[in-house]
């Protein structure tokens, strides 16, 4: 069972984004709202701000990120085996 490098990179990118870039994404939406004055952009800011705060203080953050990376890496392999590939 070899997992392609592309899948490793996707898993790493998703985990790193969730770990480090949720609050900066909120700041990006905040600045974009002030440039456009478009209300749905402010809703995006609110969502990312809350997600960044609550995910950052959650006790199981590391566990959930490891589980997410494992799911990205192993679910396609499992589905391939179930299909008989």
Secondary structure per residue as TSV (DSSP state, phi and psi in degrees):
chain	resnum	aa	ss	phi	psi
A	1	X	-	360.0	107.1
A	2	X	-	-111.9	135.0
A	3	X	-	-101.2	126.6
A	4	X	-	-62.1	150.6
A	5	X	H	-59.0	-35.7
A	6	X	H	-58.2	-43.1
A	7	X	H	-67.2	-38.1
A	8	X	H	-61.2	-42.6
A	9	X	H	-67.2	-38.5
A	10	X	H	-64.2	-45.6
A	11	X	H	-61.3	-43.8
A	12	X	H	-64.0	-42.3
A	13	X	H	-64.7	-42.9
A	14	X	H	-64.6	-45.4
A	15	X	H	-65.2	-43.8
A	16	X	H	-65.1	-38.4
A	17	X	H	-61.5	-49.0
A	18	X	H	-65.9	-33.7
A	19	X	H	-77.1	-41.2
A	20	X	H	-110.2	-27.3
A	21	X	S	-111.3	7.2
A	22	X	H	-66.2	-50.3
A	23	X	H	-63.1	-41.8
A	24	X	H	-63.8	-28.5
A	25	X	H	-67.1	-37.6
A	26	X	H	-61.7	-41.3
A	27	X	H	-63.8	-39.8
A	28	X	H	-60.4	-45.4
A	29	X	H	-64.5	-37.2
A	30	X	H	-63.0	-46.8
A	31	X	H	-66.9	-38.6
A	32	X	H	-64.8	-36.9
A	33	X	H	-62.3	-42.4
A	34	X	H	-70.1	-22.1
A	35	X	H	-80.7	-36.0
A	36	X	H	-104.7	-25.7
A	37	X	-	56.7	35.1
A	38	X	-	-101.8	113.2
A	39	X	H	-56.7	-40.4
A	40	X	H	-59.4	-26.8
A	41	X	H	-67.2	-36.7
A	42	X	H	-68.0	-34.2
A	43	X	H	-63.1	-40.2
A	44	X	H	-60.5	-41.4
A	45	X	H	-59.3	-46.1
A	46	X	H	-61.3	-42.1
A	47	X	H	-65.4	-47.9
A	48	X	H	-68.8	-33.2
A	49	X	H	-65.2	-46.8
A	50	X	H	-65.9	-43.6
A	51	X	H	-62.9	-42.4
A	52	X	H	-63.5	-40.5
A	53	X	H	-69.7	-53.4
A	54	X	H	-68.7	-37.2
A	55	X	H	-68.8	-34.8
A	56	X	H	-68.8	-26.8
A	57	X	H	-101.1	-1.6
A	58	X	-	-72.1	133.6
A	59	X	T	-66.1	-27.7
A	60	X	T	-101.7	23.5
A	61	X	H	-60.0	-49.1
A	62	X	H	-64.4	-41.4
A	63	X	H	-62.8	-42.1
A	64	X	H	-69.0	-34.3
A	65	X	H	-68.9	-38.6
A	66	X	H	-65.0	-42.4
A	67	X	H	-64.6	-39.2
A	68	X	H	-65.1	-44.4
A	69	X	H	-62.4	-41.6
A	70	X	H	-64.2	-38.1
A	71	X	H	-65.3	-42.5
A	72	X	H	-63.3	-37.9
A	73	X	H	-77.8	-40.0
A	74	X	H	-102.8	-24.3
A	75	X	H	-62.6	-42.9
A	76	X	H	-62.0	-34.8
A	77	X	H	-65.6	-44.5
A	78	X	H	-62.7	-45.1
A	79	X	H	-64.7	-35.9
A	80	X	H	-64.3	-40.8
A	81	X	H	-68.4	-36.2
A	82	X	H	-66.7	-33.9
A	83	X	H	-78.8	-13.2
A	84	X	T	92.5	20.6
A	85	X	-	-84.3	360.0
